[in-house]
Every structure is written in C-alpha cells, then in structure tokens.
C-alpha cells in the first residue's frame, strides 16, 4: 500500500508540476505593463491565476503532510491572503522547505525514504519559483506606481496646457479687438493721407507752373546777361587797346618832349648866324652833316660823357655829397632829377648805338651804371620800372634792329670792361635766374684777373653780390661766394676789398647767409675763410658784435662735427682773433 501510495503521490506531483509549468509560461505575459484600456482585464486574469496557485499549494501541502500523519484525514489548511500587488507564501511551507533542506536529520530521512524527499525537493523548487514570481510582482507594483506618478504628471501638464490655452484664447480675443481698432485707425489715416496727397499734388502742380514761368524768365535774363558779357568783353578789349595806344602815345610824347628840350637847349647854345649868310651848296652841307653825325659828333659825345662821369658822377659814386651850393648859386635841378631824366635817353641811345663803336658803348654803359648807383643811394624813389626792364633786355640780348645789327649780347662782348659793366647792370635790373647766373659767371671769371679785381673795386660791385646772397637762390649762392673768395685771395687789392667789406651791411648779410639751414658745407667754409681774414682787422670786432655774428660762430664751434678739420680751424681762428677763445 505504501508503494502504491508513493507512486500515486509521484504521479500527482508530476501532474501538478506540469500544470504549474504551464501556468508559469503564461505568467510573463500577465506581468507586462497594462495599458489604460486593458487594466481591468489584466487584474481579473491575475486574480484567477492567484486562485489556481493557491489550489496547487494546498494540494502540495496535503501530499506533503499525508505521509507524516496518516491519522489525520483532513490536513490543516493555511489561509493565505494574496492581493493584486502583494504575494506572500505560507509560513509553514517556508518552514517545512527550510527544515527539509537545511536540517541534517531531514537529509537522513530523505535518504532513507526517497519518495518523501523527492516531494520535498519539488516543493522547494515550487517555492523558489513562487519567490521569483513574487519578485516580478513587486517589480510590477513599482512599475505601476511609476506609471501612476507619470499619469499624475501628465494630468498636471494637461491642466497647465489647458490653462495656457485658455490664456491664449483670451489674448487672441483681445488681439482681435486691438486689430479691429488698428484697422479702423489705419483706414482713417489712409483717408487722411489720400486727402493730404491730393492737396499736395495740387500745390505741386501750381509750384511747377510757377517754376516754369521763372525758368523761362531766367533763360531770357541769362541770354541778356550773355549778350551783355559779350558787349563788356568787346568794350574791355577796346579799352585795353586804347590804353596800350595811350601808353604808346604818352611814351612818344615824352620822347618828343625830351627831343624838343634837347633840341632847344642845343639850339640855344649855337652861335647866332647872320641872316644874310646862306649856304652856297646845300648838298655839300647835307654830306658834311652826315659825316659829322658819324664822325666828330660821336667822339664829342664820348668825350662829354667821360667828362661828366669823371667830373661829377664819380664823386657821387664814391659817396661824396654834391648837394651843397653856394649862396649865390642859381637854382638848378638836383642830380637825382637829372639822372632820372637822362636814364631813358641813355637807354635809347644805347639801343641806337652800333657795336662798331666800342668806345661810345663803354661810355654809355659807364654813365648808365653811375646813374643807377645814384638812384639806388638817393632817398627819392623814381618809378622807372619800364626803363630798367628795357635797359636789362638791351644789355642781355642781341639787337634785332636790321639797321644796327648786334651779333651777341653786350655782356658777352670781347671787351672785359664792357662785359663787367653789363653784368653789373643785369644784376641790378633783371630777375630771371638763368640770366643772373650767366652774369655772375662773367663777374667770377673777370675777378680772376687783376684788371677784373680793379674794376670790381672801382665800380663798387660788392652790394650787387650781397643782393644775390640775400636772395637765397640755390643756383646763385655758389658763384656769388666764389666771387668773394676770388677777391679775398692774396693780391695787392686785398686790403681795399677788406675795407669795402668792413660794413654793417656785409656782416648782417654774412650772418643771414650762415643761418641758412640748407647751406652746404663747402659754401660755409668759403664764407668762414673770408670772415677769418676780416676778423684779423681790429676795428671789425664791433661789427661782429653788432650783427650777433660772434654768438653764431661760438654756437657753430660748439656743435660742429669734429671730423671737419678745416671748418674747425677757421672757427677757432676767428674766435681767437675776436678774443673769445683762449690758446690751449
């Protein structure tokens, strides 16, 4: 009986095990997260599964208790309450499984009786499966709690969205009202703008008509103005022509007056001729007159000019005063007035004199130069601009008159005396740099000889050279300084030249020359050589101080480059002669 009961028990356990495995295969589908629509169906299915599990556990428990207590026909049933989310196992089942597994004595009993031990092992296996199911149910409960929290969060978000939507709807209603108001205002503004546009268009049309009328009147006035300008230009041209004719007539009248005065003066000096005496041969008189013009009259004019220059103008040139008169002397024109009247006549005579009369040309040039010196030194200023311009052109250019041809300009004559005087006249009357450079070159070549140096001192040419230095033209500085350096060379004219240089005018010009920031070192050295010779004259120390030249030389000596030995030597020598530098 015991064997049959054991076999029945084993079959019973196997059936329950298969049934449990089938239920187990169905459990994972039930543990998936249910959706909102399938929640009730899943819960009912879970309840049915729990009831089946309870039945299976009860049957297993009965089979386990049946061999131990044969006397009890109805084993105790443990009332186990299982909920949807909390699954608990019976405590006696847990105790029986733990005691059967862990207790040593239980192991001996199971070894002795194999049938009950196999049932206990099946019960333990079922217990483990139930624990696994319990863990899954706990995980499902947690997931359901998370899902419930998510639902609450979604509900709260939906509530917020609903509130936001309501606010948006209210805002949209307000915006619609504002839009209607704006459209109404825009429509009114458009109407007002259209009205103002129409008014402005009407005003613009009126202004356009007025502008057209003004433009037409302006065009007519412009045409009238152009015609008036043409007439004014024609009148100005006529006026210019009349002025030129008037100047020519005035010049012609002045020439005629001078000729008439000279003619009356010459006629008054001629001796009275008896009326009864008549020339017997008019043709012979004409021939004699022509011969006299080209023969004795030329010589006589040359002698008279030399006499005037040597007798009166030379004294004025040397600086003597001829203005004093005796108390009983008759009132005569001053020498300045005589020179101002004589200079245009001399220029005209110079123009008419041919080159074949070198003595007459030289006498005329001497007289012209002395007149220029007198006019420069006089306190009275005569306006002789055109005369001076004609004089400069006459001596710097060749003659274009076919009756009196002149091959080359006078300042390029073969006579040194003529060249020198013409060059000085050009320096005093011409402002063209190229012509001035040629004239200075002529003077520089002339002073290389003793005759040229004598002419330089005789005609007082130093002020003309100083005027070129004051002008500051770069092309004229070098030849002008060369002229001064040639005159300061060792010769018998050196003392006379240093006497002419011992003036305040020269020292002030030298100070201005040395203060030029663009001055080249060679020109500075040449000027310092001349100043070194002037510093050896004791009376010139006052002139150095008056022109502040000694201060400039001290500054140059302090700042000059020591590599320029020649410049240092000249500066040291000048300061030593002036007593501003002690011998070391």
Steps between C-alpha positions, in 0.01 A plus 500: 500500500780730577657438162174567324447815700849618417451440131168680509664787681774520241250501219301765683812716543594458137154610389513799732848582377391493137197708582721744688743522207213576266381771734855630527530533125186711505615726789755726309228617265296614795792701650528738204402859568130523431355780298220722614238292308611150615545577871183320622552192287857456624394531862227232462745266329750556783234411760421174322867409485536571871211267579654224289833547679325475836332176399827353380674597821226344708520175309878493536467570866248215541725257319792605717309459824331175405800264559589666829158481656295212369257539777383845390258470213466874445825698531505852629457756240683824531294796405726712279375838386645608165435839358553637154831663577622311811563120479604318823577135550371294798733503795465126569594428136807712537588330829447154357712578195778655704498220756502235228791664322716622789438246773746209505253266642260578227771404255532159664128443483494601136786262428320218673163574336553627146134572426446770762836661415405534134174667605687740728740589218205570274349717772827692537515549126143625500588730787790647308278551201247671722773727637597588145137576422483710815798707390340553161178609666695743717666640187157527339372689802790743479446546128131563563590759764736669254230482236250654743747779576547557128124513456477760776778699336327476163174609658674799657664588167166470325349730760778752444457475124130551540561812711755626248258434216231693681741791550593488132136502404439804717809668350379418149165657578673812626728508194200469273347801670827693471535394136155630422587829669831523310331423170245770567775752582708396199201548277441846641871585458494375141206722426676795662823419311314478172338835564833664589664339195238647274551843655880473464470388138288802426753728674787327314331559166462865591867525602606322181317757293668780694842335458446470126416868481806587711721273287384666182566842651841378627591373154412833350705678767790261438493572130494869576790454744702309239445774248603758760812295579592490135453873476704547819781283363499697178506826694779367725700396195449840346596664830815285518593596147434865575709479816790344310466766234483764771818367661673495165383852425607613847842344454526655157398834642762475775765411244394792284510730801849383592613541140344844486667602826836369383448667166411835657795471740738416219356776283536753780869412534572545126647841398278739313540477123442809285191477290683621194727200503348217305657171416627492149478125454221325688609156386848548640348612833289183519802285432699689760213456749493126445874482539475704819241267648715194449836668557573794730159497675554147624844583635372822651212316670742241637729770637211687659368185666844412635538851629161490677567161649852580614415851614171462692355148503820338623488714814142392562598141433776530761250635754582872504219752540446747218170637617657804670490821298647841538262766626530691177452192277195490277227242567565195285339154486645245740733231381234235574254674270761535230584126519130403496450706184825392336464124560220439242690707242817304573313170455361621167845614390645165610242326286588711196878478541656237270751244623771651280534788748642325811625824657154659481336183635742491793440867579124451486523194728714689751253788507203263532663307787587818689142624458372169640728531804386856560132404475553208742672714763260791472218537750265598217342204321427541132272257319712384208387138476454492124829684443692256721335205328595638157854563624537141625363357177729724296820382668393133536369442146627562153354780289221404261516826303625426144637855469724451808570127520669364813634147476507416873379655828709773652585300813674247273711763325868446436584805713541409869398848614177483297421147619552596863278811486225316310505217758461748787212673318329162444533413871331831590220489240417136415325244724524191276720242672655357184608844374627593847702178517671586169576853620649374829714252308634789290587695818660189655718449193590871492621522863754223438716763334650813648306718255172339603575551871585863429166546321320327792645748747462798267130447432411393854358163389481354853136615568387325180656170617350540849157548343539159334598343834194650669275362226591147608460342157689166509637543148650843578656437842801300382620742223441801727713349778763411240518868400559602863758224546691611188501858623632388842798318349848633568556797267568870513121568501434292814521788748269719290250215467507436877436871557192483277382189689540669839140625512193406702319409179757234413511351851121480528488333159767250612302424817184434297699286257647280776160454666359338187403141604557368146849642468754255363829447693729614212321836477520537878874435493554765230304761695691416819828547314394855411380566857832371634685766300253767613541396864870581478404868460459640850226752423274225366445352849222754557333393174509134609324598822243731335388227258502232779735305279735417788221314683417303189865406451529386862193280460638355177836432667324313781271289277711444189614151407859446614575296190485821290848619586517797260171641631617462860827676424325801342250530787774475761710761317208746477411462869867531594534825303185634668636409845219250566726195510818456702806319373531154648 
